[in-house]
Amino acid sequence: MPKYRCLCGYVFHLSTGRESYDLMLIKNANVEDIGNAIVKNKGIDVDSFFEKIDLDSRTVYWCPSCRRLHVSTPDLSSNNFEIYKREV
């Protein structure tokens, strides 16, 4: 079972991809392109939909304990994350 640990010690269990702390950061332009393709009835299929969603997207883990954001680097397969802590 894949796991990832936050700096605060919280362990993310990443087995299903449906955990509430497992998020995706998607460019607005990608969402707009998909929306336009749907509106214009271009017949976007499931594979094309996910290819467009994944294009330049980032994996984000939101820690429910300390509220840090862990944002993947552009290479999604690298498992390197930039970590951001809430300032307030």
N, C-alpha and C positions, 0 to 999 in steps of 0.2 A: 504494500500500500504506500503510494508516494506521500511524503510529508515535507513540510517546510516549517522552519522555526523562526518566529519573530524575535527581535532583540529583547523583548520583555519576557520571553520564555514560552509564550503561547505557541502551541503546535497546530498548524493547519493540516488537516487530513484532506488530501486531494484525490480521493479515489473515484469520485463520480463526475466532477466538473459542475455539479449542481449545488455546491455548498454556498451558503449566503455570503461568505466572504470572498468567493472566487468571482472576480469581475473582469470586464474587458473594456479597454479604452479604445474607442473607435473615432476616426476622423469624421467630422461633420460632412465633409465632401463625399466620403464613402456612403454615408447614410443617405445623403441627398441623391447620389447617383442611383442607388437602389430604389429609392422612392420614385424617382423619375421613370425608371425602367418599368416599375409596376404600374404607374399611372398611365404610361404610354402603351400599355399592353404589349411590351416587347417579349413577353413569354419567358421571363427570367425563371430558370429552373433552380432546384434546391442546391445543386453543386455551385452554380454561378453565384447564387445568393451568398453562400458561405465563403467563397473565394473573395468576393467584394468586401464582405464584413472583415475577413482576416487580413486584407491588404493593409499593411502598415499599422496594424492594431498592436496593442500591448496588453499583456496579462497584468492584472492588478489584484493583489490580496489586501483586504482591509481587515486589520486586526481588531476583533471585537473587544479585546482586553485593553489595549493602550491606544487604539485608533490610528496607529501608523499605517501609511500606505506603502506598499511594496510594489513598485512598477518595474516590469521587465524591461530589459534593454531591447533594442530593435531586433536582435537575433533571438527569437522566441525559444530556440533550442539550447541557448547557452546557460539558462538557469541563473543568470546574473540579474540582480535587482537593484534599483535605486530606491532608497528608503527615505520617506518623508514623515516628519513628526509634526503633529498639530501644535501651533504656537500658542493658542489660547486655552 
